Amino acid sequence: MDCLHGTAGIECAQSASYRDIAAPRGRLVSLDAFRGLAIGLMVLVNSPGDPGNVYPPLAHAAWNGWTLADTIFPSFLFMVGVSIVISLDKQKEKKGSNPALMGRILKRTAILFALGIFVNIFPGFDFSTVRIPGVLQRIALCYLVVCLIVLKSGLRGRILWLTGLLASYWLMMRFIPVPGIGAGVLEPGKNFAAWVDSHLLGGFMWSYYGGKWDPEGIVSTIPAIATTLFGVLTAQWLMSCVSAGRKVAGMFLAGLLLVAAGLLLNQWLPINKSIWTSTFSMFMAGLAVISLAIFYWLIDIVGFARWSKPLTILGMNAIAVYILATVEAHALWALDLDTSAGGKLSAHSYLFSHFHTHLGPRTDSLLWAFWILLSIYLLAWLMWRKRLFIKA
């Protein structure tokens, strides 16, 4: 990965930049499309008609292992890393001052974190039991830390940060003893990450498993930052002075190596999304690199892009789509409707009880999720038509 430019701090003879990898209209369309696929899948996973009847690929792994659903969030964080390099490269071209740039970074971090709290607390707004961690909160923290790393270090420093984050988390989880349990235990609520979260976030965590740990907790954010850094390194490779074909080949090779490393090391540290193990970070980054390579080759190199337009529309307003879908789902579960029997039923349960296709409970549940996605897509399409792009 020599001959790099942009925020890497290494100049290239041809002065490669974001403009060299973007489509003529000034966007890396493949990145928008890949982001749209991730956010669309996230809506499908989070909005089943019946949470008890879900096709296995759309349900998260119970603990160790992975499913299609488990690939979504790390892919999104990976793309945050890619976007950070592109964004800072454009800011460099505008010659913005460092204090102003830091101000924008801190502002965006605060807005993302606040939106995450809003999503968690809606619609009850009970601050006594609000869940502090969450998806948007983790994105905010990863965005902040990775922006600082990108601004303060070059390629070598970023690789060292990435390696250090993955190694330190592995050592923490394996060798720091948990009082009353011991070291190296990775079971739900009994591992080092859960112990730290229970002391620092007690009463303000995910209610599942009795609130004993949180899948977006404090310590497990360390390897999530590494996932984002994988995106940073990928963006630097995309902005390098090599041919488009070599870029795609290099991404495929790197992705395969990361997938192989994750699978190989899985016997010592299981691939696990719930505590975001270092092997999970490597394995999922590998899948994300390969996926982006495919999208980049098809859309930005070959020009076969028409099929991806719906995904691009979703991807250009990904945060807004996630918030709208989550708020809609929470509202439907919270709104009570009177039934003919004189009782009350949530709007979600009432509407879904009348939603039958005779194709089976899992198919009904999935089709309901598609209806939710379609309703959100129509809003995203209207925003796209009005050129309204919300960036937190």
N, C-alpha and C positions, 0 to 999 in steps of 0.2 A: 504494500500500500504506500508506495513512494509517490512523489510528485503531487502532493495534495495542496489544496488552497482553501481559502475561506477562513473560518474560525479556527482551523487547525494551526494557523500561524506558519505554514510552510508554503512558500510561493511556488507556483508552477509556471513554466515557460509560456504556456498558452493562456494563463490566467483563468483557469476553469472556475466556474461559479454556478450558483443555482440556475442562472439563465441558460447554462449549457445543458442542463438535464431536463429543464421544464419544456412543456409544450409551447407553441407560439403565443398562446394567449396568456402566458406567464404563470401557469400553475403546473405542478407535477401531477397530472391527472390520475396516474396510477396510484399515487398516495391517497388522493381523495376517494378513489373507488375502493381501495383496500380498507380504508377507514369506514366507508359506507357499509361494506360487507360485515365488518366487525360490529358496528353499531346496530345493523339490522338483525344479526344473529343474537346480539345482546337483548334486543326487544323480544324476540321469539322465546329465548330462554327464560326471561323474567316475567312473561305475560301468558302463562298457560291457562287454558280455561279451567282445568282441574289439575292442581299441583300434584295430586296423587296418581295421575295418569299421564305420564310424559314418556316419549320415546327415549331410550337410554342415551343416545348421543347428545340430547338436549338437557340432560340432567348432569349436574356436577358429580364427579367421583365422590363416593362416601368419605374416603380419606386418601390413602395412597392410590397412585394411578392417575389416569386422565381420560377425559372424554372430549368431544368436540366443544362442549360448553366451556371447558377449562382453558381452551386456547384463546378465548375472546379477549379477556382483560389483558393478559400479557401482550397480545398482538397490539392492542390499543396503546399500551405504555411504550412498546417498541416504536410505534409511529409517533408518539410524543417526542421521542428522542430524535427521530428523523426530522420532524418539524422544527425542533429547537435549532438545529444547525442551519436549516434553510432560513428560518426567521432571523437569526442573528447575522447570517450572511447578508440578508437584505438590509438590516439595520446598519451594518458596516458600510454598505454601499451608500446609504443616506448620510453617513458620517455623523450619526447621533452621538451625543456625549455619554460617557459612562454613567454619570449620576442619573441622567434622564432614563437611560436604558435600565438601570437597576430599579428605578422607580416604577417603570412599566412591569418589570418582572415581579416585584413585590405586590403591586396592585393586582395583577392577574392571579397570583398565588392566593391572595386574600379573598378575591371574588370566587374562585373555584372552591375554596374551603368553605366559605359561607353558603354557597349554593348546595354543597354537600350536606351541611347541617340542615338547611331548609328542606331538602328532599327527605332526610331522615325523620324530621319532626312533623312533616305534613301528613295528615290534616289536623292532628290533635293538638299540636303545639304545646306539648307537655315537656317543659325544660327540665323537669326533675328526673326524667328517665331518658333523655335524648341520647341517642347513640352518637358518640363523637367521631369514631372512625367511619370510613365509608369509601366508596369508589372514587367520588370526586375529590375527597380529602386526600386519598393516596395519590391521585394524579397531581394534585396541587403540590404536595411535598416532593414528589419525584421531579416535577417540573422545576421547582425552586432549586433543589440541590444540584440537578444536572445542569441547569443554566449556569450556576456558580462554577461548576467543574469545567464547563466548556469555556467560560470567560477567563478562567485563571490557569488553564493548562493546555498543552499541546497534545499531539497524538500519543506520545509516550506516557504523559501524565494520565491521560484518560484510560489507557490500557492498564496502568498500575492501579488506578482507582477501581476499575471494573474487577480486576483480579483480587484486590484487597477486600472489596465488599463481599464477593462470593466466598472467599476463603475465611474471612472473619466470622461470617454468619454460620458457616459450616462448623467452625471451631466452637462457637458459642453454643450451638444446639447440641453438639456432641460431648463437650467436655466441661461445661459449667454446670455444677450440680444444683438441682432444684431442691430446696429444703423439704425433707420428708419423702422425697421421691428418688433423688439421685441424678446422675448425669447420663446423657444420651437417650433418655426416654422421649419418644416423639408422638406419644398418644394424645388424643384430644384433651385439652385442659391440664395436661401433666408435663408439658414441655417447657423449656426455658422461655420461649416467646410468650406463652400463655401466662407464666408466672409473673413476668414483667408487666404484661397488660393488666393482670388482675390487681396489681398493686398501684399502677398509675391511672388506670381507667375503670376501676371497680364501680359497677353500677351504671356505667355509660358505654357498655359494649353490646355486641350482637346478642339478642335474647336467646338464640339457638344454643343448645348445650348449656342452658341455664345461665348464660352470660359469663361463662368461665374463661372464654377466649374470644378473639375477634379475628376473622380472616383478613381484615385490613388493619391489623394492629400495628403497634409501634415498631417492634423488633423486626417483624417480617417485611417491613417497608425497606429494610436494608437491601435484600436481594432484588426487590422491585425496582430500586434505583439502578441496580446493575442491569436489569432488563431494559430500562430506558437508555442506558449507556450503550447497549448493543445497537440500538437504533441510531445513536450518535455516530458510532464507527461505521455503520452501513451508509449513512448520509455522506460521510467523508469519502468513502469509496466511490459512491455515485458521482461525487464532485471531483474525482481524480482525472488525471490526463491520460486515460486509456480509452480504447474504443468501446462503444456500447456493447458489443458482443463479449468483450473481456469482462466488462462490468457484470453482465448477467451471469457469465460462467463463474466469476469469482464469488458472486453472491450464492450461487448454487453450491459451490464447493464449501464455502464457509458454513452455510446452513446444514449441509450433510454432516460436516465435522462436529458441529454443535449438537445435532440430534444424536449422533453416535456417542459423543462424550456423555450426554445426559443419560442415555440408556446404559452405557458401560458403568458409570458411577452410581447408577440407581441401586445397585446391590449393597452399597455402603450408606447412601443417603437417598431414601426413596423420593421419587418424583411425586410432589404433593403440593397442590395449589393452596390448600387451606392454611399452611404455614410457609408457603412460597419458598420451598427449599432451593438451595443453589442448583441442584440438578434440574428442578422445574424451570428455573430461570434460563439455564443453558438450553434445555430441550425445546422450550417454547420459543426462545429467540431464534433457534435454528429453523423451526417451522415458519416463523414470521419472515425471516430472511428469504427463504425459498418462495413463500407466497408473494412477497413484494417483487421478487425477481420475475416471477411469472406475469404479474400485473404490469410491471415496467416493460417487459419485452412485448407483450401483446398490445398494450395501449400506447405507450410513448415511443416505442421503436417501430413496431410493425404498423401502428396506426389503426389497429382493429379495436375501436373504442365505442362504437354505437351501443353495443350490448351493455356497457357499463354505466350508461347515463343515469339510470335510477340509483345505482350505488353512489355515483359521484354526487348526486343531489343530496342524498343522506349524509355523505361524508363531509360535505362543505358546511353542514350545520350539526355536526355530530353531538356536541355537548347539549345543544338545544333539543335535539331529538331524544337524547337520553333523559333529560329532565322532564320533557313533555310526556314521554311514555311512562316514566315512573310516577309522576303526579297523577296521570290518568288512572293507572292501576291502583294506586293508593286510594284515590277518590271513590272508585267503584267498589272497593272492599269496605270502605268506611261508611258509605251512604246506605242507610237502612230503608227498605221499602216494606209496606204492609202487604201481607199475603191474603189470599181469599180465606185461609183458615184462621185468620185473626192474629197470626204471629208476625214476626219481622224477619226479613232476609236481606242480606247485603245485595246491593244492586248487581254486583258481579255474579253472585250465586243465582239471583233471580233471572238475570238475562241469560246466563249460561244454561240454566235449567230448561230454557225454551230453545236452545241452540242444539239441534240434533240433525245429523246427516245420515244416521244408520250405517256409518262406516267404522264404528267402534269408538270406545271412549278415548283412546290415545289420539286418534285422528281428529275427533271433535275438539279435543283440547288443543291440538296443534293448529287447526283451522281457526279457532278463536284467537290464538296468538297472531295468526296472519291478518285477521281483521283488525286487531289492535295496531299492528305494524302498518297496514294500509291506511288507517285513519291518521297515523302520525306522518306517514309518507306524504299524504295530501297536504298537510300543513307545511312540511319541508319543501314540497314542490311550489306552494304559493310563496314561501319565503324566497326560494330560488328565482321565481319569476319576477319578484319585486326587487331582486338583487339585495336582499336583506340577509346578511351573514353575521350571526352573533358569535363573537369571539370573547370568551370570558376573560 
